[in-house]
Amino acid sequence: MLRRTLAFLAILAIGLAAVSLSAAARQRAHRATAIPHRIVSLSPTVTEDLFAIGAGKQVVAVDQDSDYPKRAPRTSLSGLSPNVEAIANYHPDLVVISYGGPYIRQLENLGIRVVDEPAARTIIGAYQEIKQLGRITGHPARATSLVGSMARQLRAIVASVPRSQRHLRVYDELDPTYYSATSRTFIGRIYGLFGFRNIADAADKEHTGYPQLSAEYILKANPQLVVLADGVKPARVAARPGWRTIAAVKDHRVVSVNEDIASRWGPRIVDFARAVAAIARQR
């Protein structure tokens, strides 16, 4: 009798466990497919994507670096070192990040869905992230339309540059200590659309994608196009020792581009490409 009772209890326990696991699985599946209504974005690029696809009204908080668009609900939240408790205080049903980290599991343990949209390495990758956000937030058509518009604009911008200007030597300056971006980086691939030759490629001995050049190296490479993503003004570049002899300076092909536009992989890559094309057309 005792053995039968124990056996019955064991079977009952297994059954209850199976039911519990099944319920948990259903809850996870529901969270993964339900359209979120309280989104926290911890990435400036993701914030731009969300508002561009029409999901802005679902966003309840964004990180401290999400400064565009202006109507985004900017907070003191950090995307680089997130505070789980501070995030949870916004009662989100979705948190979107770009930098990864151990806090993801902590948020998921609180029943909060987390989606990681890391920095895109290619333009196609940026398009895919926009479309994924569209599917997740219930705006797939708007996201697809945005991607199509971006692609059309980029093609038109590239076509606006005469073929004779499509093979310029380009130097992309990330900061005043001459760190640059090679053709392997996202921004480098924007230059690749035009057919520009990136002077940083030959200097990237460690294959990081972001080598530090020297003034001597840059002068010897003699770039025909200089793009400043570090807030430096073109006039200051011309004032650097020896830089007046650089082709880009002599031909007035030095342009300063907003750092945020130059470092994000969202909808404003079109603005970046447009600024580059305008200076490349200079004769």
Secondary structure, DSSP 4 states (H G I P E B T S, - for coil): -HHHHHHHHHHHHHHHHHHHHHHHHHHHHHHHHSPPSSEEE--HHHHHHHHHTT-GGGEEEE-TT--SSTTS-B-S--SSS--HHHHHTT--SEEEESS--THHHHHHHTT-EEEE-PPPSSHHHHHHHHHHHHHHHT-HHHHHHHHHHHHHHHHHHHHTS-GGGTT-EEEEESSTT-BB--TTSHHHHHHHHHTPEETTGGG-TT--S--B--HHHHHHH--SEEEE-SS--HHHHHTSTTGGGSHHHHTT-EEE--HHHHH--STTHHHHHHHHHHHHT--
